Amino acid sequence: MVQVFRASIFFGIHYLMRMGTVQEIEAAIPRLKREEIEALRSWIDEYLEEQMELTDTVKQRLDQSRREIYRQG
């Protein structure tokens, strides 16, 4: 049962990711089961969190590079 549920989530999310526009994704979401929507939401939350972490890391590296250039110049 759990494997079937996971497969369903995977294929549901995979289907959504193949779509090209926000409008298509919005139209597809109401066709998903509640559990699939919750899984999608969790995936989006994790994705956004990773993007923020990457952005923070990049900012820190840029700041460090700027300090090093300032010290050398």
Rosetta constraint file for C-alpha pairs under 8 A:
AtomPair CA 1 CA 5 HARMONIC 6.21 0.50
AtomPair CA 2 CA 6 HARMONIC 6.13 0.50
AtomPair CA 3 CA 7 HARMONIC 6.05 0.50
AtomPair CA 4 CA 8 HARMONIC 6.07 0.50
AtomPair CA 5 CA 9 HARMONIC 6.24 0.50
AtomPair CA 6 CA 10 HARMONIC 6.09 0.50
AtomPair CA 7 CA 11 HARMONIC 6.12 0.50
AtomPair CA 8 CA 12 HARMONIC 5.95 0.50
AtomPair CA 8 CA 36 HARMONIC 7.61 0.50
AtomPair CA 9 CA 13 HARMONIC 6.01 0.50
AtomPair CA 9 CA 35 HARMONIC 7.87 0.50
AtomPair CA 9 CA 36 HARMONIC 5.26 0.50
AtomPair CA 9 CA 39 HARMONIC 6.89 0.50
AtomPair CA 9 CA 40 HARMONIC 7.97 0.50
AtomPair CA 10 CA 14 HARMONIC 5.89 0.50
AtomPair CA 11 CA 15 HARMONIC 5.89 0.50
AtomPair CA 12 CA 16 HARMONIC 6.36 0.50
AtomPair CA 12 CA 32 HARMONIC 7.32 0.50
AtomPair CA 12 CA 36 HARMONIC 7.03 0.50
AtomPair CA 13 CA 17 HARMONIC 6.11 0.50
AtomPair CA 13 CA 36 HARMONIC 7.88 0.50
AtomPair CA 13 CA 40 HARMONIC 6.53 0.50
AtomPair CA 14 CA 18 HARMONIC 6.38 0.50
AtomPair CA 15 CA 19 HARMONIC 6.92 0.50
AtomPair CA 16 CA 25 HARMONIC 5.90 0.50
AtomPair CA 16 CA 28 HARMONIC 7.22 0.50
AtomPair CA 19 CA 24 HARMONIC 6.38 0.50
AtomPair CA 19 CA 25 HARMONIC 6.61 0.50
AtomPair CA 20 CA 24 HARMONIC 7.06 0.50
AtomPair CA 21 CA 25 HARMONIC 6.52 0.50
AtomPair CA 22 CA 26 HARMONIC 6.06 0.50
AtomPair CA 23 CA 27 HARMONIC 6.12 0.50
AtomPair CA 24 CA 28 HARMONIC 6.22 0.50
AtomPair CA 25 CA 29 HARMONIC 6.23 0.50
AtomPair CA 26 CA 30 HARMONIC 7.57 0.50
AtomPair CA 27 CA 31 HARMONIC 7.86 0.50
AtomPair CA 28 CA 32 HARMONIC 7.06 0.50
AtomPair CA 29 CA 37 HARMONIC 6.98 0.50
AtomPair CA 32 CA 36 HARMONIC 5.87 0.50
AtomPair CA 32 CA 37 HARMONIC 6.21 0.50
AtomPair CA 33 CA 37 HARMONIC 6.33 0.50
AtomPair CA 34 CA 38 HARMONIC 6.24 0.50
AtomPair CA 35 CA 39 HARMONIC 6.17 0.50
AtomPair CA 36 CA 40 HARMONIC 6.10 0.50
AtomPair CA 37 CA 41 HARMONIC 6.09 0.50
AtomPair CA 38 CA 42 HARMONIC 6.16 0.50
AtomPair CA 39 CA 43 HARMONIC 6.17 0.50
AtomPair CA 40 CA 44 HARMONIC 6.16 0.50
AtomPair CA 41 CA 45 HARMONIC 6.11 0.50
AtomPair CA 42 CA 46 HARMONIC 6.20 0.50
AtomPair CA 43 CA 47 HARMONIC 6.05 0.50
AtomPair CA 44 CA 48 HARMONIC 6.10 0.50
AtomPair CA 45 CA 49 HARMONIC 6.15 0.50
AtomPair CA 46 CA 50 HARMONIC 6.18 0.50
AtomPair CA 47 CA 51 HARMONIC 6.31 0.50
AtomPair CA 48 CA 52 HARMONIC 6.26 0.50
AtomPair CA 49 CA 53 HARMONIC 6.24 0.50
AtomPair CA 50 CA 54 HARMONIC 6.12 0.50
AtomPair CA 51 CA 55 HARMONIC 6.11 0.50
AtomPair CA 52 CA 56 HARMONIC 6.11 0.50
AtomPair CA 53 CA 57 HARMONIC 6.10 0.50
AtomPair CA 54 CA 58 HARMONIC 6.10 0.50
AtomPair CA 55 CA 59 HARMONIC 6.12 0.50
AtomPair CA 56 CA 60 HARMONIC 6.17 0.50
AtomPair CA 57 CA 61 HARMONIC 6.26 0.50
AtomPair CA 58 CA 62 HARMONIC 6.15 0.50
AtomPair CA 59 CA 63 HARMONIC 6.12 0.50
AtomPair CA 60 CA 64 HARMONIC 6.14 0.50
AtomPair CA 61 CA 65 HARMONIC 6.09 0.50
AtomPair CA 62 CA 66 HARMONIC 6.12 0.50
AtomPair CA 63 CA 67 HARMONIC 6.27 0.50
AtomPair CA 64 CA 68 HARMONIC 6.27 0.50
AtomPair CA 65 CA 69 HARMONIC 6.17 0.50
AtomPair CA 66 CA 70 HARMONIC 6.09 0.50
AtomPair CA 67 CA 71 HARMONIC 6.18 0.50
AtomPair CA 68 CA 72 HARMONIC 6.28 0.50
AtomPair CA 69 CA 73 HARMONIC 6.03 0.50
